[in-house]
Amino acid sequence: FFFGVMSRGSYTSSLVAVGALVAFSACVALAANAGESQAALYATTTSSRVAPAVGGAPLRAPRSPVQAADALQTPAAVARQYTRPSAARSMSHDTTSSGFPKLVSATCLAALAIGGALFAVARLLTGRSERMPVWDLVEVAETYGTDRPIAMAAATATVEESDMVEKAPGVLFNRVAREWRCKWSADDDQASLVAAQKVLDKHLAALKSLDGVEVQRVVCGGCKDFKVVTSVPAADFGAWENAAHAPEAEFLAELEAIDGISQVETQTYTFQTLEAAPVPDGPLQEKAPGVMFNRVAREWRCKWSDDKDSASLVEAQQVIDELLPQLRALPGAQVQRVVCGGCKDLKVITSVPAENFAAWQEVRFKPEENFLNEVTSIRGITQVEVQTYTLQSLTGPVPPGSPEMNEKAKGVYFNRVAREWRCKWSPDDDEASLVAAQKLLEKYLPKLEAMEGVQVQRVVCGGCKDFKIMTSVPADAFGGWMDAEFAPEAEFLEELKAIPGISQVETQMFTLQPLDGTPVVESEMKEKAPGVLFNRVAREWRCKWSDDNNDASLVAAQKVLDAYLPALTARTGARVQRVVCGGCKDFKVVTSVPADDFGVWMDEDFSPEDKFLEELKKIEGISQVETQMYTFQTL
């Protein structure tokens, strides 16, 4: 119960803990009484598992990416299998036993039933994790202190950058920050915090006049921190330092005069926004003469219903939103979503560099099982299937879509629409029909590429023998192409049908949305105190490093950060910043997300926090490993 409240602020998790505790106590009592009662309790359970059978064979890592494109490309229907509970064995009972053991047994069984009921109710209440309201987070932080962070609001500013400077091997930076900080008091409705914000508002214009500046504000309801972090390009910091970090003196003097403000301090450190390095696609490989690829995709698909305002589509999108960070964290992953209002297709297509596909397959395309389990439980979702194939963009990265996002259903946004031409090919005569279809595509590709904002992608499946061309354009340009009858569609399809071995020539329209490049809409502003607004929440991981052995502990900490950075930057709307202070030896990783998304990350225990901190603590010279939450607003 204590763990449930302290770690999650969730009454349902507390209910789970109570139920488990009652059940466990009952089991202990039963075990102690087993010798006297001579009765055996056989618990039966119902297990369920999703078994996506690829081609009817167990999943194995391909020997090469070509094999992944060839042997493992059979679509598989997803079957949910249930094992029936075995009947409890009938046991003879010693009627001569005393009444006391019977009473104990009956009492224990009743306790077990109560515990099981509590646990079942809690499971029903928890269900799929929901976002925790930001103000619940604020209350948690205010109640339990700095080990439970609050929230962070930040809007990325466009700033000028200097050339990179190396602090230690692998620890690069090109921005330096000056921090002004103090403690505020909760007395008089947080009057000191409100007054501090007004002082900041007064001097903000002077700070924003600095070249390439970014000003961010921290407010922590737990430890009562109020911080102003002003960063500038490293090349410009010297000039600001020579000017005594103006308007620092005036700001600090006014801050110190506020009743309830204490511990006014300053600090200088590097403050770097981090982005995960792109993963190259690798060399092209040949599926058939002239049919080249260097990416392999896994597709999850289902049918949805438009009943109740497309409720099944809305729920399925929520499942995608929950699992998207895990997909985007895959090295080199590109995630796209198909929604078709005609045939009611919903597809999630995740492609990775061919050289990385085997590693993903070895972990059974995680989080595929979670996705399939959740979507199959949605009322209105049918025909849940998976498929593997090569997916090659023939026009480079996806261009921007329309400026305005369109809403297909609640929470289902898009700004690109696609036309698909597809057919089946034959493996006869050394896949001659596939080779001919590729040559035909190359003939018409320049006409497709001539359209503004176009992306052309080609699917080749060695299992079901699919050959598809998906041509997507910005949503606001699709109508013009449709009016032109999707030229050169007629000529292409006519020549495609004439190829021996080609069959089932079809077309389709659908939205085709890149989920790894969709602009993030910031949350609405929330008020921490009058005039103290935020819309992002941050989690900070911090430690102290040592300058022994040429800063070896700092170098090692940076390597750990590099390893987990893709998982952090993959979160929707995440911004990751790193602090390195050569004076007090601070090393901090500050990850902020939109306030509305923070509850989901909190439900995941700020993954990959546990692993990151565990590895950090193992580094010789690292000490004082801590975490914190706070609002962190870009001003």
C-alpha positions in Angstrom: 0.0 0.0 0.0 2.8 2.4 0.9 4.6 1.6 -2.4 1.5 2.1 -4.4 0.8 5.6 -3.0 4.4 6.8 -2.9 5.5 5.5 -6.3 2.5 6.2 -8.4 0.0 8.3 -6.5 -2.5 5.7 -7.7 -5.2 4.2 -5.5 -5.7 1.3 -8.0 -2.1 0.2 -7.6 -2.6 0.4 -3.9 -5.7 -1.9 -4.2 -3.5 -4.3 -6.2 -1.0 -4.3 -3.3 -3.7 -4.9 -0.7 -5.3 -7.7 -2.7 -1.9 -9.3 -3.2 -1.1 -9.0 0.6 -4.3 -10.5 1.7 -4.0 -13.4 -0.8 -0.4 -14.0 0.3 -1.3 -14.0 4.0 -4.0 -16.6 3.3 -1.6 -18.8 1.4 0.9 -18.7 4.3 -1.8 -19.6 6.7 -3.0 -22.5 4.5 0.5 -23.8 4.2 0.9 -23.8 8.0 -2.4 -25.6 8.4 -2.0 -28.1 5.6 -0.8 -30.9 7.8 -3.8 -30.8 10.1 -6.5 -30.1 7.6 -5.3 -32.8 5.2 -6.9 -30.8 2.4 -5.2 -29.6 -0.8 -6.1 -26.5 -2.7 -5.5 -26.6 -6.5 -5.6 -23.2 -8.0 -6.5 -23.0 -11.6 -5.5 -20.2 -13.9 -6.5 -19.2 -17.4 -3.6 -18.1 -19.6 -3.8 -16.3 -22.8 -1.2 -15.6 -25.4 -1.0 -14.1 -28.8 0.8 -16.3 -31.3 1.7 -14.6 -34.6 2.9 -17.5 -36.7 4.9 -16.2 -39.6 4.4 -18.7 -42.4 3.3 -21.3 -39.8 6.9 -21.6 -38.6 8.5 -20.4 -35.4 10.3 -17.0 -35.7 14.0 -17.3 -36.3 16.6 -14.7 -36.9 17.3 -14.6 -40.7 20.7 -15.4 -41.9 20.7 -12.3 -44.0 18.4 -9.3 -44.7 17.6 -10.9 -48.1 16.2 -13.9 -46.2 14.2 -11.6 -44.1 12.7 -10.1 -47.3 12.3 -13.6 -48.8 11.5 -16.3 -46.3 9.8 -14.3 -43.6 7.3 -12.3 -45.6 4.1 -14.4 -45.2 1.2 -12.5 -43.7 0.0 -14.3 -40.5 -3.4 -14.1 -38.9 -3.2 -13.5 -35.2 -4.9 -16.2 -33.1 -5.6 -15.7 -29.5 -5.5 -19.1 -27.8 -6.8 -19.9 -24.4 -6.0 -23.0 -22.4 -9.0 -24.2 -20.4 -8.5 -24.4 -16.7 -8.0 -27.9 -15.5 -10.7 -29.2 -13.2 -9.7 -29.2 -9.5 -9.0 -32.7 -8.3 -11.4 -34.1 -5.9 -9.6 -34.9 -2.7 -10.8 -37.2 0.1 -11.3 -35.3 3.3 -10.6 -36.7 6.8 -14.0 -36.3 8.6 -12.3 -37.2 11.9 -10.2 -34.1 12.0 -10.9 -31.5 14.6 -13.2 -28.5 14.0 -10.4 -25.9 14.7 -8.4 -26.7 11.5 -11.6 -26.7 9.5 -12.4 -23.2 10.9 -8.9 -22.0 10.1 -9.1 -23.4 6.6 -12.5 -21.8 6.0 -11.2 -18.5 7.3 -8.1 -18.7 5.1 -10.2 -19.5 2.0 -12.5 -16.5 2.7 -9.4 -14.3 3.0 -8.1 -15.7 -0.2 -11.4 -15.0 -2.0 -11.5 -11.4 -0.7 -7.9 -10.9 -1.8 -8.6 -12.3 -5.2 -11.7 -10.1 -5.6 -9.8 -7.0 -4.6 -7.0 -7.9 -7.1 -9.6 -8.5 -9.9 -11.3 -5.2 -9.2 -8.0 -3.4 -9.2 -7.0 -5.0 -12.6 -10.3 -3.8 -14.1 -9.7 -0.3 -12.8 -6.2 -0.1 -14.0 -6.6 -1.5 -17.5 -4.6 0.4 -20.1 -2.5 3.1 -18.5 -4.1 6.6 -18.7 -2.4 9.9 -18.5 -2.2 11.4 -15.1 -3.5 14.9 -14.8 -0.6 17.4 -14.4 -2.0 18.8 -11.2 -1.9 15.3 -9.7 1.8 15.4 -10.5 2.2 18.7 -8.9 0.5 17.5 -5.7 2.7 14.5 -5.6 5.8 16.6 -5.9 4.6 19.1 -3.3 3.6 16.3 -0.9 6.6 14.0 -1.1 9.5 16.3 -2.0 12.3 16.4 -4.5 12.6 12.7 -5.0 9.2 12.9 -6.8 9.5 15.5 -9.6 6.6 17.8 -10.6 6.2 18.8 -14.3 8.1 20.6 -17.0 6.9 23.0 -19.7 9.2 24.0 -22.5 8.8 25.3 -26.1 11.9 24.9 -28.2 13.3 28.3 -29.2 15.3 28.8 -32.4 18.8 29.7 -31.3 22.1 30.3 -33.0 24.9 27.8 -32.4 28.7 28.0 -32.1 31.2 25.3 -33.2 31.3 22.3 -31.0 33.8 22.4 -28.1 35.1 19.2 -26.4 34.9 19.3 -22.6 36.3 15.7 -22.4 36.5 12.9 -25.0 33.0 12.5 -26.4 31.5 15.3 -24.2 30.8 18.0 -26.7 29.0 21.3 -26.3 28.5 24.6 -28.0 26.3 26.5 -25.5 27.1 27.8 -22.0 24.5 28.8 -19.4 24.3 31.1 -16.4 21.9 30.0 -13.7 20.2 32.3 -11.1 18.5 30.3 -8.4 16.8 30.6 -5.0 14.3 28.9 -2.7 10.8 30.2 -2.4 8.2 29.6 0.3 4.7 28.2 0.2 3.5 30.7 2.8 0.7 33.2 1.9 -0.5 31.3 -1.2 3.1 31.1 -2.6 3.4 34.9 -2.6 7.2 34.7 -2.8 7.0 32.6 -6.0 4.5 35.0 -7.6 6.8 37.9 -6.7 9.9 36.2 -8.1 8.0 35.6 -11.4 7.2 39.3 -11.6 10.9 40.2 -11.1 11.7 37.7 -13.9 9.1 39.2 -16.2 10.6 42.7 -15.6 14.1 41.6 -16.7 13.1 39.1 -19.4 13.3 41.6 -22.2 16.9 42.4 -21.3 17.8 38.7 -21.4 16.0 38.1 -24.7 18.0 40.9 -26.3 21.2 38.7 -26.1 22.2 37.2 -29.4 21.2 33.5 -29.7 19.8 33.4 -26.2 17.4 30.9 -24.8 15.8 31.5 -21.3 14.3 28.7 -19.4 12.6 28.7 -16.0 12.5 25.9 -13.4 9.9 25.7 -10.7 9.9 22.8 -8.3 7.0 22.4 -5.8 9.0 19.8 -3.8 12.3 21.4 -3.0 10.9 24.9 -3.7 13.5 25.7 -6.4 13.1 28.7 -8.6 15.7 28.9 -11.3 16.4 31.0 -14.4 18.7 29.3 -16.9 20.0 31.6 -19.6 22.1 29.9 -22.3 24.0 31.5 -25.2 26.3 30.2 -27.9 29.7 29.4 -26.4 31.4 31.9 -28.6 29.3 34.7 -27.2 29.5 33.8 -23.5 32.7 35.6 -22.9 31.2 39.0 -23.9 28.2 38.4 -21.6 30.5 37.3 -18.8 32.6 40.5 -19.2 29.4 42.5 -18.8 28.8 40.8 -15.5 25.9 38.7 -16.9 23.7 41.8 -17.0 21.1 42.3 -15.7 22.2 39.8 -13.1 23.1 42.3 -10.3 19.7 44.1 -10.4 17.8 40.8 -10.7 19.5 39.2 -7.7 19.1 42.4 -5.6 15.4 42.5 -6.2 15.1 38.8 -5.7 16.8 39.0 -2.3 14.4 41.7 -1.2 11.3 39.5 -1.5 9.9 38.1 1.8 10.2 34.3 1.7 13.0 34.1 -0.8 16.3 32.5 0.5 19.5 30.9 -0.7 20.0 33.2 -3.7 22.9 31.7 -5.8 24.4 31.7 -9.2 26.3 29.0 -11.3 27.8 28.7 -14.8 27.9 25.5 -16.8 27.6 24.0 -20.3 23.9 23.4 -21.2 23.5 21.3 -24.4 20.4 20.2 -26.2 21.0 16.6 -27.4 19.7 14.8 -30.5 20.3 11.1 -31.3 22.6 10.6 -34.2 20.9 9.3 -37.3 21.4 5.7 -38.2 22.4 5.1 -41.8 20.4 2.7 -43.9 23.4 0.7 -45.0 24.3 -0.6 -48.5 21.6 -1.5 -51.0 21.0 -5.2 -51.5 19.4 -7.0 -54.5 16.1 -8.9 -54.1 15.9 -9.6 -57.8 17.9 -8.1 -60.8 17.3 -4.4 -60.5 15.1 -4.7 -57.4 17.2 -3.1 -54.7 16.5 -2.4 -51.0 18.2 -1.6 -47.8 15.2 -1.4 -45.4 12.9 -4.1 -44.1 9.5 -3.4 -42.6 7.1 -5.1 -40.1 3.4 -4.3 -40.6 0.7 -4.7 -38.0 -2.8 -4.3 -39.5 -6.4 -4.7 -38.6 -9.9 -3.7 -39.6 -11.8 -1.1 -37.6 -15.5 -0.2 -37.5 -17.1 3.3 -37.9 -19.7 2.4 -35.2 -20.1 4.9 -32.3 -18.1 7.7 -34.1 -15.3 5.3 -35.1 -14.7 4.4 -31.4 -12.6 1.3 -32.3 -10.2 3.5 -34.5 -9.9 6.0 -31.6 -9.0 3.3 -29.2 -6.5 1.7 -31.6 -4.8 5.0 -32.0 -4.4 5.3 -28.3 -2.7 2.0 -28.3 -0.3 3.2 -31.0 0.4 6.4 -29.1 1.3 4.3 -26.0 3.7 2.1 -27.9 5.1 4.6 -30.4 8.1 5.6 -28.2 9.3 2.0 -28.2 9.1 1.8 -32.0 10.8 5.2 -32.5 13.6 4.1 -30.2 14.6 1.3 -32.6 17.9 2.3 -34.3 17.0 3.9 -37.6 13.3 3.3 -37.3 10.7 5.0 -39.5 7.1 4.6 -38.4 4.1 5.2 -40.7 0.4 4.7 -40.1 -2.2 3.9 -42.7 -5.9 4.7 -42.2 -8.4 3.9 -44.9 -12.0 5.2 -44.5 -13.2 2.9 -47.3 -11.9 -0.6 -46.5 -11.4 0.3 -42.9 -7.7 -0.6 -42.8 -5.5 0.5 -39.9 -1.8 -0.3 -40.4 1.3 0.5 -38.5 4.4 0.1 -40.7 7.7 0.2 -39.0 10.8 -0.1 -41.2 14.4 -0.4 -40.0 17.7 -0.6 -41.9 18.0 -4.1 -43.3 21.2 -4.8 -41.2 19.2 -4.1 -38.0 16.2 -6.2 -38.8 17.5 -9.5 -37.4 18.2 -7.9 -34.0 14.6 -6.7 -33.8 13.3 -10.1 -35.0 15.2 -11.8 -32.2 13.1 -9.9 -29.6 9.9 -10.9 -31.5 9.4 -7.4 -32.9 8.9 -5.9 -29.5 6.4 -4.3 -28.6 4.4 -6.3 -31.2 2.8 -8.7 -28.7 1.6 -5.8 -26.5 0.1 -4.1 -29.6 -1.7 -7.3 -30.8 -3.0 -8.1 -27.3 -4.5 -4.7 -26.8 -6.0 -4.1 -30.3 -7.6 -7.6 -30.3 -9.4 -6.7 -27.0 -11.0 -3.6 -28.6 -14.7 -4.0 -29.6 -15.0 -3.4 -33.3 -11.5 -4.5 -34.3 -11.2 -7.5 -36.5 -8.7 -9.3 -38.9 -5.6 -8.6 -36.8 -2.6 -9.7 -38.9 1.2 -9.1 -39.3 3.5 -9.1 -42.3 7.2 -8.6 -43.2 8.5 -7.1 -46.4 11.0 -4.8 -47.9 10.0 -1.1 -47.9 12.1 1.2 -50.0 11.6 5.0 -50.4 12.5 5.8 -54.0 12.5 9.6 -53.4 14.4 10.0 -50.1 13.0 11.1 -46.8 9.4 12.1 -46.5 8.8 15.8 -47.3 6.6 18.0 -45.0 2.9 17.4 -45.3 0.2 20.1 -45.3 0.7 22.9 -42.7 -2.6 22.1 -41.0 -3.3 18.7 -39.5 -6.6 17.0 -40.4 -8.5 14.9 -37.8 -9.9 11.6 -39.2 -11.3 10.7 -35.8 -10.7 11.9 -32.3 -6.9 11.9 -31.9 -6.2 10.5 -35.3 -4.5 13.2 -37.2 -2.9 13.3 -40.7 -1.6 15.7 -43.3 -0.5 13.4 -46.1 -2.7 11.2 -48.4 -1.5 8.3 -50.5 -2.6 6.4 -53.7 -1.5 2.8 -53.8 -1.0 0.7 -57.0 -0.6 -2.9 -56.2 -0.4 -6.4 -57.8 0.8 -9.9 -57.3 3.9 -11.2 -59.0 5.1 -14.8 -59.7 8.4 -16.4 -58.8 8.4 -18.3 -62.2 11.3 -17.8 -64.6 13.6 -16.3 -62.0 11.0 -13.8 -60.8 10.8 -12.3 -64.3 7.4 -10.6 -63.6 8.9 -8.8 -60.6 11.9 -7.6 -62.6 9.5 -6.4 -65.4 7.3 -4.6 -62.8 10.4 -2.8 -61.4 11.5 -1.7 -64.9 8.0 -0.3 -65.5 8.1 1.6 -62.2 11.5 3.1 -63.2 9.9 4.3 -66.4 7.2 6.3 -64.7 9.1 7.3 -61.6 10.2 10.7 -63.0 6.6 11.7 -63.5 5.7 10.8 -59.9 8.8 12.6 -58.6 7.8 15.7 -60.5 4.9 16.3 -58.1 5.6 18.8 -55.2 6.0 17.3 -51.8 5.8 13.7 -53.1 7.2 10.5 -51.5 7.2 7.3 -53.5 7.7 4.0 -51.6 7.9 0.5 -53.0 6.8 -2.7 -51.2 8.1 -6.1 -52.2 6.9 -9.1 -50.2 8.6 -12.5 -51.0 5.9 -14.4 -49.0 2.5 -13.2 -50.4 4.2 -11.8 -53.6 2.9 -8.3 -53.1 4.3 -5.5 -55.3 3.0 -2.1 -54.2 3.8 1.5 -55.1 2.6 4.0 -52.4 2.7 7.6 -53.6 1.9 10.1 -50.9 1.5 13.9 -51.2 0.5 16.7 -48.8 -3.2 16.4 -48.0 -4.0 19.8 -49.5 -2.4 18.8 -52.8 -4.2 15.4 -53.1 -7.3 16.9 -54.7 -5.4 18.3 -57.6 -3.8 15.0 -58.3 -7.1 13.2 -58.0 -8.6 15.6 -60.5 -5.9 14.6 -62.9 -6.9 10.9 -62.3 -3.7 10.2 -60.5 -1.6 10.5 -63.6 0.3 8.5 -64.8 -1.9 5.8 -63.2 -3.9 4.7 -66.3 -0.8 4.1 -68.5 1.1 2.4 -65.6 -1.7 0.0 -64.8 -2.3 -0.9 -68.4 1.3 -1.9 -69.0 1.5 -3.7 -65.6 -1.5 -5.9 -66.6 0.3 -6.8 -69.8 3.3 -8.4 -68.0 3.1 -12.3 -67.9 2.9 -13.5 -64.2 1.3 -10.3 -62.9 -2.2 -10.6 -61.4 -4.7 -8.9 -59.1 -3.9 -5.4 -60.2 -5.7 -3.0 -57.8 -5.7 0.6 -56.5 -6.5 2.2 -53.1 -6.5 5.6 -51.4 -5.7 6.1 -47.7 -3.9 8.5 -45.3 -0.3 7.6 -44.9 1.2 9.5 -41.9 4.8 9.4 -40.8 4.5 9.1 -37.0 8.2 9.8 -36.3 8.1 13.3 -37.9 4.7 14.6 -36.9 4.9 18.1 -35.4 4.2 18.0 -31.6 1.4 20.1 -30.4 2.3 21.6 -27.0 -0.2 21.2 -24.1 -2.3 24.1 -23.0 -0.7 26.4 -20.4 -1.3 25.5 -16.8 -0.9 27.8 -13.8 1.4 26.8 -11.0 0.7 30.1 -9.2 -0.7 33.4 -10.4 1.4 34.4 -13.4 3.6 31.2 -13.2 2.5 29.3 -16.3 3.9 26.1 -17.8 3.0 23.4 -20.4 5.9 21.0 -20.1 7.2 18.7 -17.4 10.7 17.5 -16.9 12.5 14.6 -15.2 16.1 15.3 -14.2 18.7 12.6 -13.6 21.8 14.0 -11.9 25.1 12.9 -10.3 28.5 14.2 -9.4 31.6 13.3 -11.4 35.3 13.3 -10.6 38.1 14.9 -12.6 40.5 12.0 -11.6 42.1 10.0 -14.5 41.5 12.8 -17.0 37.8 13.1 -16.3 37.2 9.3 -16.8 34.0 9.2 -14.9 32.5 12.1 -17.0 33.5 10.3 -20.2 31.9 7.1 -18.9 28.7 8.9 -17.9 28.5 10.5 -21.4 28.8 7.0 -23.0 25.9 5.7 -20.8 23.8 8.8 -21.9 24.7 8.1 -25.6 23.4 4.6 -25.2 20.0 5.6 -23.9 19.6 8.9 -25.8 17.6 7.3 -28.7 15.0 6.0 -26.2 14.6 9.5 -24.7 14.5 11.4 -28.0 12.0 8.8 -29.3 9.3 10.0 -26.9 6.7 12.2 -28.5 7.6 15.9 -28.0 10.7 15.1 -25.9 13.5 17.5 -25.5 16.8 16.3 -23.9 19.3 18.7 -22.5 22.6 17.9 -20.7 24.3 20.0 -18.0 28.1 19.6 -17.3 29.6 21.9 -14.6 33.4 21.9 -14.3 33.2 23.7 -10.9 30.7 21.7 -8.8 31.1 18.6 -11.0 27.4 18.4 -11.8 26.3 16.0 -14.6 22.6 16.3 -15.4 20.2 14.9 -18.0 17.0 17.0 -18.2 14.2 15.4 -20.4 11.1 17.4 -20.8 7.8 16.4 -22.5 4.5 18.1 -23.1 2.6 18.3 -19.8 -0.3 16.2 -21.1 2.1 13.4 -22.0 4.0 13.3 -18.7 1.6 11.0 -16.9 2.1 8.3 -19.5 5.9 8.4 -19.1 5.4 8.5 -15.3 3.3 5.3 -15.5 6.3 3.7 -17.3 8.6 4.7 -14.4 10.3 7.2 -16.7 11.8 4.4 -18.8 14.8 3.9 -19.3 15.5 5.6 -15.9 16.1 2.5 -13.9 18.7 1.1 -16.3 20.4 4.4 -16.8 20.8 5.1 -13.1 22.0 1.5 -12.5 24.7 1.9 -15.0 25.6 5.3 -13.8 26.1 4.1 -10.2 28.6 1.4 -11.4 31.0 4.1 -12.8 34.0 4.7 -10.6 34.1 8.3 -9.5 30.3 8.9 -9.9 28.4 9.8 -6.7 25.2 11.4 -5.4 22.9 9.9 -8.1 19.5 11.5 -7.7 16.3 12.4 -9.6 13.9 15.3 -9.6 10.8 16.7 -11.4 9.9 20.3 -12.0 8.3 22.7 -14.4 10.9 24.0 -16.9 9.6 26.7 -19.2 11.2 28.2 -22.2 10.4 31.9 -22.1 
